[in-house]
Amino acid sequence: MFSMRFRLLPQACLLLLTCFMAWGVGSSGSTMSAGERATDFFAGRHDSVSGHTNNWAVLVCASRYWFNYRHMANALGMYRTVKRLGIPDSNIILMLADDVACNARNKFAGSVYAEAGRHLDLYGENIEVDYRGYEVTVENFIRLLTGRVDPSMPRSKRLLTDDHSNIFVYMTGHGGNEFLKFQDQEEISAFDIADAFEQMWQKKRYNEILFMIDTCQANTMYSQFYSPNILATGSSQIEENSYSYENDNDIGVSVIDSYTHYVLKFMEGINKTSQTSMQDLFDSYDPAKIYSHPGIRSDLFRRPLDKTLITDFFGGVAQAEVFPLQDIVSSSHRYENDPIPPTSWKPDAPSEPVVLSTTVISLPRLTGEMHQWDNWWKEVKKWTSIFVVGCLVSWVSFLR
């Protein structure tokens, strides 16, 4: 009996060695910490994740005068939609001539409607126009995008985005092959917008951009784009007009364009938690109803359209931003070395942030202890495996 057990001892040692090796391989394969996995997730390294932490919208009506009523209704319809889906006014830049609601020919003073039945007033009481009248110029639009504004420019007229911002840019007006008119006085070209987006990318002013335009030959306006992470769509192809949807007999003019009407109609079925994708929106395009052929350009966009949520651009639903551990540690050291917390430098600062800074200081200490424990445990497993291998080799040599 004893001799049989003695002969089975090498097999038992070999089995024990196999278990230790499998354990070591499994632990080494999962060396990525929870913080690193969270950073990967929120950094958008997966194809289906945007990685943005804030949303902005730039809505431009490039027309003026009463007979362009529908262009103002287009922009206000988009304004209502993005605001309903969670983007606050502080993150919406609205540019329009604003000469329709109070026009002498408007039978319904102070109101703008996008349908013949006039069931919904798009102008209302809670509208904030950031650039109005003759402020709607090509120069101001380019300066807004690139951040090259005068220091005296108020905060409400600035696009305060960063490399975690998803931006929805909507433009409407009269245009042609690679140009859009601004108030019948000047034009912006496809090259101008493309270069502005490139400046934004170089200056880390966006994460992703959705560019949508409703004008004649609209698809030519994004033909010159060359910056990454831009998804573009337009109402009509080259040498094709964009048409209005319907007239209102009491107002006396067309109240909305066909392309924008069907986009807004689709968006009415979207809420903040909707899982509807951009591909679903594009699939809803019907040239027979729109009276033109909408276009889509996605070669610069890194994510699949069926995995890109509509709320990634039209909504205010964003993810949390995970800061690197070294940034937290450096900031905590700064707070520890300063006898007075930074929040107390302001005369009206509340006392709560001081308590929060203490919590931030304790976080890296706890995290550091956890890392030390992980390193120690890895060392124990490593030397245990070496010991078992040594024992097995010695035993085999003894048997021989």
ABEGO torsion letter per residue (X at the ends): XAAAAAAAAAAAAAAAAAAAAAAAAAAAAAABBAAAAAAAAAAGABAABAGBABBBBBBBBABBEAAAAAAAAAAAAAAAAAAAAGBBAAABBBBBAGAAAABAABABBGBBBABAAGABBAAEABBBBABBEAABBAAAAAAAAAGBBBAABBAAABBBBBAABBBBBBBBEBBBBGBBBBGGABBBBAAAAAAAAAAAAAAGABABBBBBBBBBGAAAAAAABABBGBBBBBABBBGBBBBBABBBAAAGBBABBAAAAAAAAAAAABBAABABBAAAAAAABBAAAAGBBBBBBAAABABBAAABBAAAAABABBBBBBBBAAAAAAAAAAAAABABBAAAABAABBAAAAAAAAAAAAAAAAAAAAAAAAAAAAAAAAAAAAAAAAAAAAAAAAAX
